[in-house]
Amino acid sequence: MNYGGNRVLTGVDLDVYQGQIIGYIGPNGAGKSTTVKIMLGLVDGYRGSVEIFDQDIANGDQAYKQRIGYVPEGGDLYDNLTACEYLTFTGRLYGLNEQEAEYKASRLIEKFGLEDVFHTRISAYSKGMKQKVLIIASLLHDPDIIFLDEPLNGLDANSVMIIKEILSQLAEEGKTIFYSSHIMDVVEKISNRIILLADGKVIADGSFEDLRQKNKEGTLEEIFNQLTGFNQHKQIADDIVSIVKEVEGDA
């Protein structure tokens, strides 16, 4: 995939299976979002083929999208709608009837502790509350593949534990989950497969234990730094702290 003459993806070749929680990670600009947007059918102009549910998504049949859930990073909501209106609307887009969508939405909202604001405009919600609505919208229609881009943004500790458990149970039921995040310790704990992109290429693919054995590092963050060649973090941090502590005239 090229953007403006710049190569964004080069030879990404993946087979993905039911029940996998895939930690899809890489530095900014590595091509993660582009890959996901291609699979979601939001970007075209790529070379190669993408098959989802055994069908080439370039065949013009959009039905596969009804079996996909998506939480984008910093996703926009219709703030002038209530959560009830937004989730019912979203559910209908995915093929649910209005009564079924509103019923499931009300039950899920209650489980996420938002029942008191179900009929309140989303513009009055905090960041964490909006994130919960996005997560509910991605799950409402019982999708088979779920793409999550920094899904824990703004969530409290209890909600984070709930989301982790939800993902684990969904994977056990055969759902496939693409989980993209810069929070390495979360990716390390929840993923049974980790794919690392750098410069548009897959440079690592395997379980955390596989990557640790190959790279002889203790944490996913250390493996990430080794494989992407980023080892200046301590020096940069030292420099920043030094500048912060400077008194005028010291420099």
C-alpha positions, 0 to 999 in steps of 0.5 A: 500500500502506498500513500503519495508515493510513500510505501506504507505496507510491504508484503504483509502476509497473515493467516488469522484463525478463530479464537485468537486474540492478536496483539497488533503492535508497532511504532507510530507510522508502522502501518497498523491502522492502514492494515485494519482500515483495509480489512474494514473496507475503509481504504482501497487502492492496495495491491494483493488480496484480503480474504475475510470469512473465505471471501475476497473483500474486493468482490463488492459484497459488503455483507461481511461488515455486519460480522465485524465490530470496531472500536477506533482510537478517539472515535467520534460519537453523535453527541446530540444523540442519547446513548439509547438513540446512538446504540439503537441506530448502530444496532440497526445498521448492523441488521438488528431490528429496533426493539432488539437493538434497544433491548440489548443496548439497555442491558449492556449499558446497565452492566457498564454502570451507565443505566442512569444516563441511557437517555442523556445526550452523549455530549454530557458524558465523560471520556470514559463513559463515551468509550464504554458506549463505543465498546458496547456499539462494537459488541451489540450485534455479536460480531465474529471479528472485533478490531480494538484500537486503544480500547481502554482509553479513559476507562477506570481500573474496574472497567479495564478488568471487565474488558479483559475478561470479556475479550478472554471469554469471547475468544473462548467462544471462537471470536477473533480479536485484533487488539492494537495498543501502545500499552505493552503490558496489557497486550502481553497479558491478553494476547495469545498471538503478537504481531509486530509491524515496523516500516510496513513489514511484519518483523515478529509473529508468535506468542509472547513466549515465542518472542521472548525465547527468540529475543532473550528479553524479559518483557514485551516492551523490551522485545519491542524496543529491541526489534524496532531498534529503539534504545534511546529512551533512557537518554532522552528521558535523562535529557528531558529531566535535566532540562526540567530541572534547569535554572535560567542561566544554567544552560 
